[in-house]
Each structure stands twice: as structure tokens, then as C-alpha cells.
Amino acid sequence: MFSEVRHHPNVIARVGDNVSLNCTSPTDNPSSVTWTHGSNPSSTLLRIEGQQMSQFDTSGRLSVNHTAEDDFRLVIHQVQQTDSGVYKCSVDVGHENRHVTEIVVIGIKVIIDLLVD
């Protein structure tokens, strides 16, 4: 298994913003793409295999923007404080020697606006 880790800078968002996290496959049409949140392997948000997407997050605020054969951008709609943390995109290109690319977003820092009268 080949593993490559790419670190992206922190993403800063305000509560209610939409956030887009990039994930690019080293090849077109990978076997699968998996997005996770947090360090727990069972923290899978969604998985794409071929044309099928399985979503494990029940908030209804996640989508994948798939604008090119190698692009699997995670979009988090209406960011909440609980969305803070580390996100990982694992891409399986499906050759005999399984290649996996992991893209780690260092974290989403959510800013809560406080209104002071």
C-alpha cells in the first residue's frame, strides 16, 4: 500500500458559512473515495464507489462537488461548531498494489460571532 499525506492549511469559517475541502485523486475515476472527520477510523462521513455515494452523516449538510474525474471536493453547508477538527480524504486507485492517498485538512476553526449591545 502506498500512502501519501498532504497537509492543507487551516480553514477558518464562521458559523453558518459553507466550507469546501479539496480532494484530488492521482488518477481519473478511482475505485473509491472516503471522507472522514476526526482520528477515529469509524468516523466515516461518506464514501463514493463508482457512481454510488453512501452518506453516513445524518446532518444533511454534506455534499460532494465532483467537477472533474479526479476531483472529490467535500462541501459542508451551514458550518457548526461541531464541524471543527481534522478531515481526511482517502482515495483508492484500485490497482493490484492498492494505492491510497490521504489528504489531511489540519482543521476547521469555526468562529462564533458574538453581538455585544
Chimera marker file (.cmm) of the C-alpha trace (Angstrom):
<marker_set name="trace">
<marker id="1" x="0.000" y="0.000" z="0.000" r="1" g="1" b="0" radius="0.5"/>
<marker id="2" x="1.314" y="3.439" z="-0.932" r="1" g="1" b="0" radius="0.5"/>
<marker id="3" x="0.227" y="6.255" z="1.310" r="1" g="1" b="0" radius="0.5"/>
<marker id="4" x="0.755" y="9.934" z="0.684" r="1" g="1" b="0" radius="0.5"/>
<marker id="5" x="-0.272" y="12.596" z="3.148" r="1" g="1" b="0" radius="0.5"/>
<marker id="6" x="-0.833" y="16.161" z="2.019" r="1" g="1" b="0" radius="0.5"/>
<marker id="7" x="-1.425" y="18.827" z="4.603" r="1" g="1" b="0" radius="0.5"/>
<marker id="8" x="-3.595" y="21.789" z="3.761" r="1" g="1" b="0" radius="0.5"/>
<marker id="9" x="-3.746" y="24.998" z="5.744" r="1" g="1" b="0" radius="0.5"/>
<marker id="10" x="-6.395" y="25.545" z="8.342" r="1" g="1" b="0" radius="0.5"/>
<marker id="11" x="-9.798" y="26.533" z="7.083" r="1" g="1" b="0" radius="0.5"/>
<marker id="12" x="-11.447" y="29.313" z="9.044" r="1" g="1" b="0" radius="0.5"/>
<marker id="13" x="-15.202" y="29.754" z="8.811" r="1" g="1" b="0" radius="0.5"/>
<marker id="14" x="-17.999" y="31.449" z="10.680" r="1" g="1" b="0" radius="0.5"/>
<marker id="15" x="-20.988" y="29.523" z="11.950" r="1" g="1" b="0" radius="0.5"/>
<marker id="16" x="-23.451" y="29.353" z="9.073" r="1" g="1" b="0" radius="0.5"/>
<marker id="17" x="-20.798" y="29.603" z="6.322" r="1" g="1" b="0" radius="0.5"/>
<marker id="18" x="-20.312" y="26.964" z="3.641" r="1" g="1" b="0" radius="0.5"/>
<marker id="19" x="-16.851" y="25.347" z="3.526" r="1" g="1" b="0" radius="0.5"/>
<marker id="20" x="-15.232" y="23.463" z="0.638" r="1" g="1" b="0" radius="0.5"/>
<marker id="21" x="-12.384" y="20.978" z="1.277" r="1" g="1" b="0" radius="0.5"/>
<marker id="22" x="-10.306" y="19.850" z="-1.709" r="1" g="1" b="0" radius="0.5"/>
<marker id="23" x="-9.508" y="16.241" z="-2.568" r="1" g="1" b="0" radius="0.5"/>
<marker id="24" x="-7.835" y="15.327" z="-5.840" r="1" g="1" b="0" radius="0.5"/>
<marker id="25" x="-7.191" y="11.766" z="-6.947" r="1" g="1" b="0" radius="0.5"/>
<marker id="26" x="-3.820" y="10.901" z="-8.524" r="1" g="1" b="0" radius="0.5"/>
<marker id="27" x="-5.783" y="9.205" z="-11.345" r="1" g="1" b="0" radius="0.5"/>
<marker id="28" x="-9.136" y="9.655" z="-13.054" r="1" g="1" b="0" radius="0.5"/>
<marker id="29" x="-12.041" y="7.514" z="-11.800" r="1" g="1" b="0" radius="0.5"/>
<marker id="30" x="-10.572" y="5.995" z="-8.605" r="1" g="1" b="0" radius="0.5"/>
<marker id="31" x="-12.138" y="2.821" z="-7.161" r="1" g="1" b="0" radius="0.5"/>
<marker id="32" x="-13.341" y="4.662" z="-4.086" r="1" g="1" b="0" radius="0.5"/>
<marker id="33" x="-13.078" y="7.925" z="-2.187" r="1" g="1" b="0" radius="0.5"/>
<marker id="34" x="-13.758" y="8.138" z="1.553" r="1" g="1" b="0" radius="0.5"/>
<marker id="35" x="-14.075" y="11.306" z="3.647" r="1" g="1" b="0" radius="0.5"/>
<marker id="36" x="-13.650" y="11.023" z="7.430" r="1" g="1" b="0" radius="0.5"/>
<marker id="37" x="-13.782" y="13.545" z="10.286" r="1" g="1" b="0" radius="0.5"/>
<marker id="38" x="-11.614" y="13.038" z="13.342" r="1" g="1" b="0" radius="0.5"/>
<marker id="39" x="-8.945" y="10.479" z="14.144" r="1" g="1" b="0" radius="0.5"/>
<marker id="40" x="-11.322" y="7.524" z="14.649" r="1" g="1" b="0" radius="0.5"/>
<marker id="41" x="-11.401" y="5.237" z="11.558" r="1" g="1" b="0" radius="0.5"/>
<marker id="42" x="-15.121" y="4.670" z="12.140" r="1" g="1" b="0" radius="0.5"/>
<marker id="43" x="-15.769" y="8.402" z="11.708" r="1" g="1" b="0" radius="0.5"/>
<marker id="44" x="-16.620" y="7.993" z="8.021" r="1" g="1" b="0" radius="0.5"/>
<marker id="45" x="-18.759" y="10.829" z="6.674" r="1" g="1" b="0" radius="0.5"/>
<marker id="46" x="-19.269" y="9.488" z="3.177" r="1" g="1" b="0" radius="0.5"/>
<marker id="47" x="-17.867" y="7.010" z="0.679" r="1" g="1" b="0" radius="0.5"/>
<marker id="48" x="-18.032" y="7.081" z="-3.103" r="1" g="1" b="0" radius="0.5"/>
<marker id="49" x="-17.619" y="3.885" z="-5.128" r="1" g="1" b="0" radius="0.5"/>
<marker id="50" x="-18.130" y="4.323" z="-8.859" r="1" g="1" b="0" radius="0.5"/>
<marker id="51" x="-21.363" y="6.252" z="-9.279" r="1" g="1" b="0" radius="0.5"/>
<marker id="52" x="-22.722" y="5.312" z="-5.828" r="1" g="1" b="0" radius="0.5"/>
<marker id="53" x="-22.361" y="7.559" z="-2.795" r="1" g="1" b="0" radius="0.5"/>
<marker id="54" x="-23.038" y="6.267" z="0.720" r="1" g="1" b="0" radius="0.5"/>
<marker id="55" x="-23.519" y="9.001" z="3.293" r="1" g="1" b="0" radius="0.5"/>
<marker id="56" x="-23.049" y="8.129" z="6.966" r="1" g="1" b="0" radius="0.5"/>
<marker id="57" x="-23.529" y="11.641" z="8.326" r="1" g="1" b="0" radius="0.5"/>
<marker id="58" x="-27.160" y="12.319" z="9.195" r="1" g="1" b="0" radius="0.5"/>
<marker id="59" x="-26.989" y="16.115" z="9.389" r="1" g="1" b="0" radius="0.5"/>
<marker id="60" x="-27.903" y="16.543" z="5.708" r="1" g="1" b="0" radius="0.5"/>
<marker id="61" x="-25.320" y="19.320" z="5.433" r="1" g="1" b="0" radius="0.5"/>
<marker id="62" x="-22.669" y="17.459" z="3.411" r="1" g="1" b="0" radius="0.5"/>
<marker id="63" x="-22.260" y="17.102" z="-0.328" r="1" g="1" b="0" radius="0.5"/>
<marker id="64" x="-19.507" y="16.262" z="-2.788" r="1" g="1" b="0" radius="0.5"/>
<marker id="65" x="-18.682" y="18.625" z="-5.615" r="1" g="1" b="0" radius="0.5"/>
<marker id="66" x="-17.402" y="16.331" z="-8.376" r="1" g="1" b="0" radius="0.5"/>
<marker id="67" x="-16.496" y="18.760" z="-11.173" r="1" g="1" b="0" radius="0.5"/>
<marker id="68" x="-13.781" y="16.616" z="-12.778" r="1" g="1" b="0" radius="0.5"/>
<marker id="69" x="-12.958" y="12.897" z="-12.922" r="1" g="1" b="0" radius="0.5"/>
<marker id="70" x="-10.231" y="13.359" z="-10.292" r="1" g="1" b="0" radius="0.5"/>
<marker id="71" x="-11.915" y="15.981" z="-8.065" r="1" g="1" b="0" radius="0.5"/>
<marker id="72" x="-13.937" y="14.989" z="-4.962" r="1" g="1" b="0" radius="0.5"/>
<marker id="73" x="-14.439" y="18.224" z="-3.013" r="1" g="1" b="0" radius="0.5"/>
<marker id="74" x="-16.349" y="17.923" z="0.271" r="1" g="1" b="0" radius="0.5"/>
<marker id="75" x="-18.771" y="20.778" z="0.897" r="1" g="1" b="0" radius="0.5"/>
<marker id="76" x="-20.033" y="21.393" z="4.423" r="1" g="1" b="0" radius="0.5"/>
<marker id="77" x="-23.135" y="23.573" z="4.339" r="1" g="1" b="0" radius="0.5"/>
<marker id="78" x="-24.012" y="25.853" z="7.245" r="1" g="1" b="0" radius="0.5"/>
<marker id="79" x="-20.924" y="25.101" z="9.322" r="1" g="1" b="0" radius="0.5"/>
<marker id="80" x="-21.477" y="24.482" z="13.020" r="1" g="1" b="0" radius="0.5"/>
<marker id="81" x="-19.050" y="24.494" z="15.944" r="1" g="1" b="0" radius="0.5"/>
<marker id="82" x="-19.115" y="20.676" z="15.983" r="1" g="1" b="0" radius="0.5"/>
<marker id="83" x="-17.613" y="20.675" z="12.464" r="1" g="1" b="0" radius="0.5"/>
<marker id="84" x="-14.243" y="21.779" z="13.870" r="1" g="1" b="0" radius="0.5"/>
<marker id="85" x="-11.494" y="19.196" z="13.603" r="1" g="1" b="0" radius="0.5"/>
<marker id="86" x="-9.394" y="17.164" z="11.197" r="1" g="1" b="0" radius="0.5"/>
<marker id="87" x="-10.814" y="15.890" z="7.898" r="1" g="1" b="0" radius="0.5"/>
<marker id="88" x="-9.236" y="13.173" z="5.782" r="1" g="1" b="0" radius="0.5"/>
<marker id="89" x="-9.893" y="12.128" z="2.217" r="1" g="1" b="0" radius="0.5"/>
<marker id="90" x="-8.651" y="8.647" z="1.288" r="1" g="1" b="0" radius="0.5"/>
<marker id="91" x="-8.510" y="7.762" z="-2.399" r="1" g="1" b="0" radius="0.5"/>
<marker id="92" x="-8.182" y="4.135" z="-3.517" r="1" g="1" b="0" radius="0.5"/>
<marker id="93" x="-6.996" y="3.964" z="-7.119" r="1" g="1" b="0" radius="0.5"/>
<marker id="94" x="-7.659" y="0.200" z="-7.192" r="1" g="1" b="0" radius="0.5"/>
<marker id="95" x="-4.576" y="-1.272" z="-8.854" r="1" g="1" b="0" radius="0.5"/>
<marker id="96" x="-3.072" y="-4.636" z="-7.918" r="1" g="1" b="0" radius="0.5"/>
<marker id="97" x="-0.939" y="-2.796" z="-5.373" r="1" g="1" b="0" radius="0.5"/>
<marker id="98" x="-3.549" y="-0.779" z="-3.574" r="1" g="1" b="0" radius="0.5"/>
<marker id="99" x="-2.650" y="2.909" z="-3.614" r="1" g="1" b="0" radius="0.5"/>
<marker id="100" x="-4.235" y="5.227" z="-1.117" r="1" g="1" b="0" radius="0.5"/>
<marker id="101" x="-3.807" y="8.966" z="-0.987" r="1" g="1" b="0" radius="0.5"/>
<marker id="102" x="-4.744" y="10.665" z="2.244" r="1" g="1" b="0" radius="0.5"/>
<marker id="103" x="-5.366" y="14.376" z="2.278" r="1" g="1" b="0" radius="0.5"/>
<marker id="104" x="-5.497" y="15.842" z="5.746" r="1" g="1" b="0" radius="0.5"/>
<marker id="105" x="-7.021" y="19.223" z="6.421" r="1" g="1" b="0" radius="0.5"/>
<marker id="106" x="-5.350" y="20.397" z="9.600" r="1" g="1" b="0" radius="0.5"/>
<marker id="107" x="-8.658" y="21.630" z="10.920" r="1" g="1" b="0" radius="0.5"/>
<marker id="108" x="-11.664" y="23.816" z="10.506" r="1" g="1" b="0" radius="0.5"/>
<marker id="109" x="-11.714" y="26.611" z="13.012" r="1" g="1" b="0" radius="0.5"/>
<marker id="110" x="-15.234" y="27.872" z="13.443" r="1" g="1" b="0" radius="0.5"/>
<marker id="111" x="-15.636" y="31.425" z="14.633" r="1" g="1" b="0" radius="0.5"/>
<marker id="112" x="-18.742" y="32.251" z="16.609" r="1" g="1" b="0" radius="0.5"/>
<marker id="113" x="-19.815" y="35.862" z="16.181" r="1" g="1" b="0" radius="0.5"/>
<marker id="114" x="-20.853" y="37.453" z="19.445" r="1" g="1" b="0" radius="0.5"/>
<marker id="115" x="-23.029" y="40.518" z="19.275" r="1" g="1" b="0" radius="0.5"/>
<marker id="116" x="-22.483" y="42.919" z="22.146" r="1" g="1" b="0" radius="0.5"/>
<marker id="117" x="-25.006" y="45.689" z="22.792" r="1" g="1" b="0" radius="0.5"/>
<link id1="1" id2="2" r="1" g="1" b="0" radius="0.2"/>
<link id1="2" id2="3" r="1" g="1" b="0" radius="0.2"/>
<link id1="3" id2="4" r="1" g="1" b="0" radius="0.2"/>
<link id1="4" id2="5" r="1" g="1" b="0" radius="0.2"/>
<link id1="5" id2="6" r="1" g="1" b="0" radius="0.2"/>
<link id1="6" id2="7" r="1" g="1" b="0" radius="0.2"/>
<link id1="7" id2="8" r="1" g="1" b="0" radius="0.2"/>
<link id1="8" id2="9" r="1" g="1" b="0" radius="0.2"/>
<link id1="9" id2="10" r="1" g="1" b="0" radius="0.2"/>
<link id1="10" id2="11" r="1" g="1" b="0" radius="0.2"/>
<link id1="11" id2="12" r="1" g="1" b="0" radius="0.2"/>
<link id1="12" id2="13" r="1" g="1" b="0" radius="0.2"/>
<link id1="13" id2="14" r="1" g="1" b="0" radius="0.2"/>
<link id1="14" id2="15" r="1" g="1" b="0" radius="0.2"/>
<link id1="15" id2="16" r="1" g="1" b="0" radius="0.2"/>
<link id1="16" id2="17" r="1" g="1" b="0" radius="0.2"/>
<link id1="17" id2="18" r="1" g="1" b="0" radius="0.2"/>
<link id1="18" id2="19" r="1" g="1" b="0" radius="0.2"/>
<link id1="19" id2="20" r="1" g="1" b="0" radius="0.2"/>
<link id1="20" id2="21" r="1" g="1" b="0" radius="0.2"/>
<link id1="21" id2="22" r="1" g="1" b="0" radius="0.2"/>
<link id1="22" id2="23" r="1" g="1" b="0" radius="0.2"/>
<link id1="23" id2="24" r="1" g="1" b="0" radius="0.2"/>
<link id1="24" id2="25" r="1" g="1" b="0" radius="0.2"/>
<link id1="25" id2="26" r="1" g="1" b="0" radius="0.2"/>
<link id1="26" id2="27" r="1" g="1" b="0" radius="0.2"/>
<link id1="27" id2="28" r="1" g="1" b="0" radius="0.2"/>
<link id1="28" id2="29" r="1" g="1" b="0" radius="0.2"/>
<link id1="29" id2="30" r="1" g="1" b="0" radius="0.2"/>
<link id1="30" id2="31" r="1" g="1" b="0" radius="0.2"/>
<link id1="31" id2="32" r="1" g="1" b="0" radius="0.2"/>
<link id1="32" id2="33" r="1" g="1" b="0" radius="0.2"/>
<link id1="33" id2="34" r="1" g="1" b="0" radius="0.2"/>
<link id1="34" id2="35" r="1" g="1" b="0" radius="0.2"/>
<link id1="35" id2="36" r="1" g="1" b="0" radius="0.2"/>
<link id1="36" id2="37" r="1" g="1" b="0" radius="0.2"/>
<link id1="37" id2="38" r="1" g="1" b="0" radius="0.2"/>
<link id1="38" id2="39" r="1" g="1" b="0" radius="0.2"/>
<link id1="39" id2="40" r="1" g="1" b="0" radius="0.2"/>
<link id1="40" id2="41" r="1" g="1" b="0" radius="0.2"/>
<link id1="41" id2="42" r="1" g="1" b="0" radius="0.2"/>
<link id1="42" id2="43" r="1" g="1" b="0" radius="0.2"/>
<link id1="43" id2="44" r="1" g="1" b="0" radius="0.2"/>
<link id1="44" id2="45" r="1" g="1" b="0" radius="0.2"/>
<link id1="45" id2="46" r="1" g="1" b="0" radius="0.2"/>
<link id1="46" id2="47" r="1" g="1" b="0" radius="0.2"/>
<link id1="47" id2="48" r="1" g="1" b="0" radius="0.2"/>
<link id1="48" id2="49" r="1" g="1" b="0" radius="0.2"/>
<link id1="49" id2="50" r="1" g="1" b="0" radius="0.2"/>
<link id1="50" id2="51" r="1" g="1" b="0" radius="0.2"/>
<link id1="51" id2="52" r="1" g="1" b="0" radius="0.2"/>
<link id1="52" id2="53" r="1" g="1" b="0" radius="0.2"/>
<link id1="53" id2="54" r="1" g="1" b="0" radius="0.2"/>
<link id1="54" id2="55" r="1" g="1" b="0" radius="0.2"/>
<link id1="55" id2="56" r="1" g="1" b="0" radius="0.2"/>
<link id1="56" id2="57" r="1" g="1" b="0" radius="0.2"/>
<link id1="57" id2="58" r="1" g="1" b="0" radius="0.2"/>
<link id1="58" id2="59" r="1" g="1" b="0" radius="0.2"/>
<link id1="59" id2="60" r="1" g="1" b="0" radius="0.2"/>
<link id1="60" id2="61" r="1" g="1" b="0" radius="0.2"/>
<link id1="61" id2="62" r="1" g="1" b="0" radius="0.2"/>
<link id1="62" id2="63" r="1" g="1" b="0" radius="0.2"/>
<link id1="63" id2="64" r="1" g="1" b="0" radius="0.2"/>
<link id1="64" id2="65" r="1" g="1" b="0" radius="0.2"/>
<link id1="65" id2="66" r="1" g="1" b="0" radius="0.2"/>
<link id1="66" id2="67" r="1" g="1" b="0" radius="0.2"/>
<link id1="67" id2="68" r="1" g="1" b="0" radius="0.2"/>
<link id1="68" id2="69" r="1" g="1" b="0" radius="0.2"/>
<link id1="69" id2="70" r="1" g="1" b="0" radius="0.2"/>
<link id1="70" id2="71" r="1" g="1" b="0" radius="0.2"/>
<link id1="71" id2="72" r="1" g="1" b="0" radius="0.2"/>
<link id1="72" id2="73" r="1" g="1" b="0" radius="0.2"/>
<link id1="73" id2="74" r="1" g="1" b="0" radius="0.2"/>
<link id1="74" id2="75" r="1" g="1" b="0" radius="0.2"/>
<link id1="75" id2="76" r="1" g="1" b="0" radius="0.2"/>
<link id1="76" id2="77" r="1" g="1" b="0" radius="0.2"/>
<link id1="77" id2="78" r="1" g="1" b="0" radius="0.2"/>
<link id1="78" id2="79" r="1" g="1" b="0" radius="0.2"/>
<link id1="79" id2="80" r="1" g="1" b="0" radius="0.2"/>
<link id1="80" id2="81" r="1" g="1" b="0" radius="0.2"/>
<link id1="81" id2="82" r="1" g="1" b="0" radius="0.2"/>
<link id1="82" id2="83" r="1" g="1" b="0" radius="0.2"/>
<link id1="83" id2="84" r="1" g="1" b="0" radius="0.2"/>
<link id1="84" id2="85" r="1" g="1" b="0" radius="0.2"/>
<link id1="85" id2="86" r="1" g="1" b="0" radius="0.2"/>
<link id1="86" id2="87" r="1" g="1" b="0" radius="0.2"/>
<link id1="87" id2="88" r="1" g="1" b="0" radius="0.2"/>
<link id1="88" id2="89" r="1" g="1" b="0" radius="0.2"/>
<link id1="89" id2="90" r="1" g="1" b="0" radius="0.2"/>
<link id1="90" id2="91" r="1" g="1" b="0" radius="0.2"/>
<link id1="91" id2="92" r="1" g="1" b="0" radius="0.2"/>
<link id1="92" id2="93" r="1" g="1" b="0" radius="0.2"/>
<link id1="93" id2="94" r="1" g="1" b="0" radius="0.2"/>
<link id1="94" id2="95" r="1" g="1" b="0" radius="0.2"/>
<link id1="95" id2="96" r="1" g="1" b="0" radius="0.2"/>
<link id1="96" id2="97" r="1" g="1" b="0" radius="0.2"/>
<link id1="97" id2="98" r="1" g="1" b="0" radius="0.2"/>
<link id1="98" id2="99" r="1" g="1" b="0" radius="0.2"/>
<link id1="99" id2="100" r="1" g="1" b="0" radius="0.2"/>
<link id1="100" id2="101" r="1" g="1" b="0" radius="0.2"/>
<link id1="101" id2="102" r="1" g="1" b="0" radius="0.2"/>
<link id1="102" id2="103" r="1" g="1" b="0" radius="0.2"/>
<link id1="103" id2="104" r="1" g="1" b="0" radius="0.2"/>
<link id1="104" id2="105" r="1" g="1" b="0" radius="0.2"/>
<link id1="105" id2="106" r="1" g="1" b="0" radius="0.2"/>
<link id1="106" id2="107" r="1" g="1" b="0" radius="0.2"/>
<link id1="107" id2="108" r="1" g="1" b="0" radius="0.2"/>
<link id1="108" id2="109" r="1" g="1" b="0" radius="0.2"/>
<link id1="109" id2="110" r="1" g="1" b="0" radius="0.2"/>
<link id1="110" id2="111" r="1" g="1" b="0" radius="0.2"/>
<link id1="111" id2="112" r="1" g="1" b="0" radius="0.2"/>
<link id1="112" id2="113" r="1" g="1" b="0" radius="0.2"/>
<link id1="113" id2="114" r="1" g="1" b="0" radius="0.2"/>
<link id1="114" id2="115" r="1" g="1" b="0" radius="0.2"/>
<link id1="115" id2="116" r="1" g="1" b="0" radius="0.2"/>
<link id1="116" id2="117" r="1" g="1" b="0" radius="0.2"/>
</marker_set>
